[in-house]
């Protein structure tokens, strides 16, 4: 099964060799398991065999179970006499940590709230610190109203007794669905109502764009919801492409559509008609989730409500999720290998729902930054290696791009569906990102029965290289709608003009000086070669809780001599960088860790410093692109191959993203480089020669940008 590393009946598990089970765990694991992980598996296998022999009954045992779409994995699940046991092992540990108790309770609650075939059953979370001598005699079990048991704690020696006492306490439980492992993802009414409460007076605007034009966003939201209602009424499939300049509020629109589609005007959940906001941007999802969760947690504390931050995070995750987990949940349902280039659902891997068919529970999916979906080649190569987010799932000869597969996934619904693609122009920043043309090609070639609603701005050069009109020429189901473009009013004058200025700066159309003069009084942009001056300028601008930070491209390499370090990868680091208080050294305001275009796309700060390294240089009226070889020198990417041309596009887009992240103003720092020579006449630092930076600095200066 793709949702776990191993599953079997108790009898099959007990009769199999330990090494055989261990081999399956290793074979099905994505990547190379750490030594500690492998040792833990061996310990768990041995312990569970001894426990199940003593129990002398049958059931099902599952190792490393992935909870659908949530990216969480339970060490061991036992399906036993109508009861679901979630076991979290701490092999070799004696100490009981509160965080470990919370972890196993969260797993149980996730099953209760999102796992359809668990919702009617008693769920028992058990923490097993194998070296603990904690007594299991006279276990005091407290049962919540939703039939989740308060976490039970034991050492290795007490597991059998603990399980036996639970079985005696619940002797007449209904049978568990035999398809439990492939249960659909299905949020309960309880979690939907909790999420509704969380989103009341939410503060998403504060971390996306608090100056987005309310009139424009409301108009766009209303149009999308009308398309949704028309799709429902006519039992049709529809797709909307929403465009907007940086800062116009695309992310906010996506979140609002997800919320408003899920709840009626009286804030009651809309039965079976929910929506989900999906993004491939891990830092964005993590920051949005944590910001909303913290906001809700704070309000609950002010009302003296007893609520944990983990509960708020769970409620947020109902509506905001990683696109990869949605995608991989659908991938786990297909017949494999794929025959004749046609995807089919394997009925042994998926459960057919009354309305959803083999699709997901939501009728509406919002894909943020849709231009970043993967090309066919990148997705096919990824699946050929068996590289899904969950368990190892090798799919040779996968026939679709990510865009086509996501449309296919919604097309599996047997009633109606609507996709909303939020599109940023010229913002593909990773190799293998397909851009918006792949969505349109998929609609033309595979899904011609879908109704297409697009913004007229989608025909402009920064979208699909200006080929949208040509691509849609023969599609008869296209409707152009001005409401699907997030235009910017005078109230957000800055966003519209900044986007135009950055575009002009990067493409050399000659308009940058005039636009700069128009915006500089309302939106300061300054230039320096001294990082200390840049930091001083930022510190002088921010007030109160305003945020500032340093930005660099992921191709940047020589920033350490300036006292700057790159923000480590990992979504939790982005959360700290964007959300921690300014006195926290992990916060962006400390100006020590610089974030890349990958970590900031879709998010913003109030003031930024864009640190311009030697990876993109101005020379003789054009940009030239370089990569650092990791040791001694920069290597020019001269565009003589398709891959290098692609890199140039991504580099240009990377700077486009960085230059549009500030709400209120920015400083651009182009370093001096190092002009010192040793006594023998060699450059002290040949990786930072002044000539690598001077051309860029002089070009920016020629645009009239004020120097500090």
N, C-alpha and C positions, 0 to 999 in steps of 0.2 A: 504494500500500500504506500502511496506517495505521501500520506499525511503523517507517517511515523517511520521509525527506523526498523522496528520489528513488531509483529503482532502474531499471536497464536493462542490456541486453547491451552488451558492449564496442562492437559495431558500431553499435547504436542511439545510444549515448553519443557516439561519434565523429562520427556524421552529424548530430547535433542542434546547433543554434546555442548558443553559450555563454549568451546572454541567455535563451534558452528554458529551459535547465536551471536557471539562476539564478532565473528567475521561478517555477518549480515549487518550488524550495527556499523561497523567500519566501512563496509562497501556502500551502504546507503547514505552515509553521512556526507554532507556537502563540504568538501575541502579535506584537509588533513587534521584528524583529531589530535588534540594535545595529549601529551603523556598522562596528565592528571585526569583527563576525560576518559581515556582508555582504561586506566586503572579503576576509575569509578564504575565504569560499565561492568568490568569483571567482578567487582565487589557486589554490585547490585544483582547480577545474574546468580551468583552463589547464594546470596542472602535470600532472594525471592524463591529459589528452588527449595531451600530448607523450609521456608514458611508455607509454601503451597503443598508440600508433601504432608505437613502436619495438618493442614486444613482438610485435605482429603475430599475435595469437592471440585466441581468443574466450573469454569468461567473463562474469561478472556484476559490475557495480559498484553499490555502495549507499552513499548519502550519509546521514549522521546516523541511524544505526541504533539503535533502542531495544532494549536487552536486556530480554526479558520480565520484568515485575514488579519489576525492580531499580532503575528510575529512572536508568539510566546510558545514555549515548548515545555511540556510536563515530563519529568523524569520517567515515571511509571504510572500507568493507569490500570486499575483492576476493575473489570465489570463482573460483579459477583452478586448473584441472588437479588438482582434488581437495584443494587447499590453501586454508585460510582465512587471509587477510592482514587484520590489524587495523591501520589506519594512523591515527596521531594526529599532526595537523599543528600546528606552531607557526609560522605564516606570518610572515615578517619577522624571526624570531628566529635568533640565532647561538649563543646560550649553551645548553648542555645542563644541565637541572636534574634532580636526583635524583627530585624529586617527579613530574616529567613521565614519567620512566622507570617509576616505580611505577604511575602512572596507566594507562599502556597495557598493562603486564603484568596489572594487575587486570582490565581489560576482557577480555583473553585468558582469564584464569582463570575469570571469570564465565561466559563462553561454554562453557568446558570443563565447568564444574560444574553449570550450570543450563539449558543450551540443548541440547535433545535431539539435534538434527541436526548439532551440532558435536562431539559427544563422541567420535566415532570418527576424527576427522581431525587432521592436523597443523595447529596454530594458530600463526601467526607475528605477534607484535606488533612494530610498527615505529614508532619515533619519528622524525618528520621536522621538524627545525629548518631551515627553508628556506635560511637564510643561512649555515648551518654548512658549513665546508670539510672536515669529517671524512671521511677516506678510507674507501672501501668495498672496497679491495683486500684479498684474503686474509681475508675475513670468517670469524671464528671462531664457529660456531654451536654452542651447547650445548643439548641437547635433554633436557627433563625426562622422567621415566618416563611421564607422562601425555600426552606428545607435544606439549607446549607449548614453543616455542622461547624461550630467554632473549632479552629485548628486543634488537632490532637498531636501530642509530642511524645516521642519515644526513642529509645536506643534500639540497637539491633536485636537484643534479647527480648524486647517487649512487643515486637511487631505481631507475632501470632496471637498473643493474648488480646492485644488491642483490636485486631480485626475480628476476633471471635466475639468480643463483647459488643461491637457494633452490630454484627449479624444477629445477635440475640436481641438487641434493642429494636431492630426493625425486621421482624420475621416474615412479613407478608407483603413485600414490595412487588409491584408489577414488573414484568419482564422488560428488559432493555431492548430497544429496537436493534435487530441484527445488523443494520447498516449504520451503527453508531459511529464508526470510524469515519465514514464519508458523510456524516450529518451536514445538512446545509447550514450556512451562516444565517442566523435569523434573530435580530434583536427582539427582546421581549417588550411588551407594553410598558413594563416597569422601567426599563432602561431608556425607552423613548421618552417617557414622562420626565425622568430625571434629567435627560439631556435638554428637554424643553426648558426646564427650570434653570439649568445652567446658562442657556443662551439668552435668558432675559437680561436686558441691560448689559449685554456683553461688550467687551472692550476691544474687539478685533480691530476697529479703526485705529487704535493707538499703536498697533504694531504692523499695520499694513500701510495705509495712507490716511491720515486724519484730515487731509485737505481735499480728498476726492469730491467732485461736484455731486451733491446729493440729488439734484434734479436729474442729472444725466444718468447716474446709477439707478435711480428709481425707475426711470423710463426704460432702461435696458432690462432690469429685473422684471418689470411688468410685461414687456414683450416676450421674454423667455417663458414666463409662467403661462402666457396665452398660448404659446406654441405647445407647451406641455399639455394644457387642457384640450387643445385641438387634437393632439396625438391620442389622448385618452378617449375622447369622444368618437373619433373615427377609427380607433384601433389601428393606428399607423406607427411607423418608426420614423423619427425625425432627428436631425442634427443641426445645431446652431454653432456658428463660428463668431466669437466675440473678439473684437480688436480694441485697442486703446493704447495711447502713449504711456510710457512709464509714469506711474503716479495717478492714473485716471481711476483706479479702483477695481481692476479686473478680479483680483483675489477676493476683495470685499463682495463683489457681485456674486462670485461663485459660492461663497459661504452663505450669503443671504438667500440665494436660490435654494440651497440645500436645506436651510432651516424653514423657509416659508413653504416649500413644497411638502415638507414633512408635517407641518402643523397648519390647521385651519385658522380662520380669523379669530376663533375663540380659544386658540391655543390648545385645542384637542388634537391628538395625533391623527393623521389621515391614514386610515387602515390600508395597509399593503401598498402604499403609494409613496414611500419614502425616497429620499435622494441621498447620495453620498458624494462628498467632495474628495477628489483623488489627486494626488500630486506625486511626481517622481522625485521631487526635491525634498530629500530627507531633512535637512536643516529647517526648511520652511514648515513642514508638517510638525516637527518636534517643537519649534518655537511657538507656532500657533496653538498647539495642544497644551503646552505648559503654561503659556500666558493665560489662556481661557481657564485652565484648571486652577491656577493660582488665584485668579480673580474671583472665581466661584468659591474657593476655599476660604479666602479672606472674608467674603461677605457672609459665609456660613458662620465663621468665628464671631463676627460682629453681632450676629443674631443668636449667639450662644448655642449653635447647633453642633452636635457631635458628629463630625464628618471628617474622614481622612482624605488627604490630597490624592491618594490612589483612586478613591471613588470618583472624584472629579475628573481625573484623567480617563477613567473608563467611560464616563459619560460623553466626554469629548470624542473619544475614539469611535463612537457610534456614527458620527457624521464626517469626521476627518480621518483619512487613511492614506497609507502609501499605495500608490498605483501598482507597484510590483507585487504586493501581496494579493491584491484583487486579481491581477493578471495570473499569478501562479496558482491561485485557487481555481481559476478556470482551466489552466493548463492541466491540472491534475485530473480533469474530467474527460480528457480526450483519449481516443484510441491511439495506441502507440505500438508499433510504428505507424506513421501516417502513410496511407496508401494513395497513390495516384494524385498526390498534391491536394487532397481534400480532407479537411478536418471533420471528424465525426465524434459525437459523444459516446463514450463507453458506458453502457447502463450499469456495468458492474462497479464503476468508479464514482457514480453520481446518482443522486436521488431526484426523481422528477417531481416537481412541485405543481400544485393545481394550476396556478396562473403563470408562475415564472418558468415552467417547463424545466429545462436544465440550466437556465440562466441564474443570475443572482437575484436576491430578494428585492433590490431597489429597481424601480422603473426608470429612475433618472440618475445619470452619472455625470458629474462635472469633472472634466480633465483640465487641470490648471497647467499652464505652460505646455500646451499640446504640441507646440513646435519641437519640443525636446523628445518626443517619442522616437523609438529606435528604428533604424533602417532594417530591412529584411536581413541583410547580411549580418548586422550586429546581433540581432535576436537569434538568427539561425546558428551562428557560431557559438553564442552563449548556451543555447539549448543542446547543441551537439556535444559540448563539454559537460553537460549535466549541471549547469550552474544556477539553479533556481534558488530563491531566497529561503525556501523551506528545505525539504529533503532533496537528495540528488535525483533529478529527473532528466534523463537523457532523451532528447527527441531529435533523432537524425532527420535531415531533410525537411525541417520545418518550413511550410510554404508561404508564410505571411510576414509582413512587417508588423511592428507592435500596433500601429494605428489600425491596420486591417483586422488584427486579432481582437482589439478592443471593441471595434464595431461588431465583429462576429459574436463576441461574448454577449452584447446587448441584444443581438439579433436572435439569440436562442430563446428569448422570452416569447411566449405564445400569444401574448395579448398586444402590448404596446410598449414603447420605450422612447426616451429622449436622451441624446448626448449633448452636452454643452462643452465646446472646446474654447478655452480661454487662450488667446494667442498673442504672444509678444513678437513684434517685428524685429528681425535681425538679432535674435537672442539665442540662437543655437550655439552652445559654448562647449560641447563635448564631441569628440570624434564619434561618429555613428548616430548622431541625432539627425532625424530625417527632414525636419522642417514640415511645413503645413502641406506641401505638395503631396506627401505620401497619404495623408487623409483623403485628399480629393481623388487621387488615383484609385484608392481602395473603393471609394463610393462609385466611381465610374465603372470599374471593372468587376466588382463583386457584389455591390449593394445598391444597384440602380433603383430598387424599389423604395429607398429611403428618401424622404423629403429633406431638402437642403436649404437652410436659411443662413445667409452670409452677410457680413458687413461689406459695403462697397469698398471700404478701405483695404480689404483683403487683396484687392487687385493691384495695390501699389508695390513698388520694387522690393521693399524689405520683406515681403511675404512671398515665399515660393519663387524668388527671383523674378517677380512680376509676371509669372506665367499663369495666374489663376484664371483669367478670362479664357485663355487658350485651353486650359485643362477642363473648364466647365462648358465649353462651347456646345457640346452635344448632349449635355445633361438637361432633361426636360423638367426636372423637379426642383429647380433652383429659384429661390426668392431672395432678392436683395433688400435689405432693411437697414435704413440709416440708424435705427434704434440699437442695432447691434454694435455700433461703434461708440466707445466712451469718449465723446468729445469733452473738452475742458473749458469751463466758463472762466470769466475774469476772476472769479473767486479762487481759482487754482491756476492762475496766470503762469505761475512758475513752472508747473509740470509741462505744459504745452511748449513753452518757449525754451526750456532747458533741453527737451528732447530734440527740438529743431537745431539748437546750438551744437549739441553733441554730434548730431548727424552731419552737420556742416563741417565741424572740426575734423571728423574722421574721413569724410569723402571729398574734401577740398573743393566744395562748390562755390566758395568765395563769399558766402553769406554770413559766416561766423562773426566777423567784427561788428557788423550792424546788429545782429541779434544780441551779442554780448553787451553792447552799449544800451540796448533796450531793457535788458534784465538786471544789469549789475547793481542797480540801486535797491531793487527788491530782493534780489538773490545774489549775494556776493560770491564771486569766483575769483580766487587769487592764486598767484604763482610764486614758488620759491624753490631754491636749490638746497635749503638748509632744513633738515628734518626737525631740528630744535625749534626753529621759527614756525614751522608748520604746527607743531604741537602747542606752542604758545598761542598761536592764532586760534586754534580749536578751544583751548582752555578759556580763552578770553571771550568766546562766543556763547558757550553753553551756560544755561542757567537752570536752577532747580533740578528737575528730573530729566532734562533733555539729554540725549545720548550722542556721543561722538565716537569715532573709531578710524583706524587706518585700514585701507583696502589695497590689495595687490592682486595681480593675476596668478593663476596656479603655475604659469611658466616662469614667474619671477624666481631669481636664484640668489642674487647678491644683495640681500637686505640685512643680513646679520651685522655687517660693519656699521650700520646705522642704528643699531640697538633695537631692531625690530625682529620678531620671530613670527613664523606663520602659525595661525591657529590650527592645532592638531585636528585631524579628521575625527569624525564621530559626532553624532547629532547632539549628544549631551554637552559637548564643548560649545557648539553653536548656541544652545539654550543658555548656558552661563554667560557667553559673550554678549548676547542680546538682552538678557533679562536681569542679570545680577546688579545689585546696587553699585554705585560708582566707587564705593570704598573697597569693593571686592577686586582683588588683583586679576581675577579671571574675566572681569567685565571689559567691554569694548572701551569704556571711558579711560581705562588705564593706559591706553595707547602703546601697549607692549606687544600684544598678539594682533597680527593683521589677518583679516578674513579675505578669502578669495571670492571670485565671481560665483563659484559653485556654492559657497556658504551663504552668500547674501542675495542671490537672485530671488526676487519676490518679496524681499524684506528691505527695511531701510533704517537709517539713523537720521538724526537731525542735521548734524554737520559731519563731513568726512574729510579725510586726507587720502587722496589717490596717489600712492607712491609708484611713480612711473619708472620701471626698471628697463634694462637694456634688451628686453625680449621683443619690443616693438619700437623701431627707431625711424625718425623722419630723415630722409636724405633725397635731395634733388627732386622735390615735388611728389614723393611717394613714400609709402610705408615699407619698411623692410623688416623681416621677421627672423628671429633667432631662437635657438634652444641651447641651453647650457648643457654641456656634456657630463655634468656632475662632478668634474674634477678641475679642469684647467682652462677651458675656453668656451666661448659662444660659437655655435655653428649656424650659419645662415641657411634658412629654408627658402630656396630660390624659386620654387614653383615649377620645377621641371617634371613633376609627377602629379597625378590626381590627388594623392594623399597630402602632398605639401600644399596644394591649392586649398584643400579642405582645411588644413591647419591655419592658413592665412585667414580664411573666413572666420574660424573660431576665435582667433586672436583679436580680430577687429571687433567681434561681438563681445568678447570678454571685456575690452575697454569700454564698449558701449554700456554694458551692465554697470561697471564700476563708476562710470561718470554720471550715472542717473540714480544713484542710491541715496543721495542727500535730500532731505526735505527743505532745508533752509539755507544751505550754502556749503561750499567746499574749497579746500586748498589743494592744488596740484603740486606735488613735490617731485622735481626731476633732479636727482643728485648731481653733485659736481663730478663724481668719480674720484679716482685717486691718481694724482699726477706726480707722486713722489718716485724717485729713483734711488736705487741702492748705490753704494760707493763704487761698485763695479760698472754702473751705468744701466743696470736692468730695472725694469719697472717693479716697483714694490708690490703692486697688485695689478697684474695684467688682465684680470677679469673685470676690472672697473675703470678702464681708461676713459678719460674725459670725452674723447671723441665718440664714445658709445652713447653719450647723453646730450652732448651739446646741440646736435641738430634738432632734437625734439624740443629742447628748451627754447631755442631761437624761433622755432616755428610757432610754439604756443605764445611766446612773447610777441610775435608779429601780428597775432590776432587782436592785440590790445589788452590782453589779460593783465590786470594790475599785479605788480610785483610787491612782495613784502620783504 
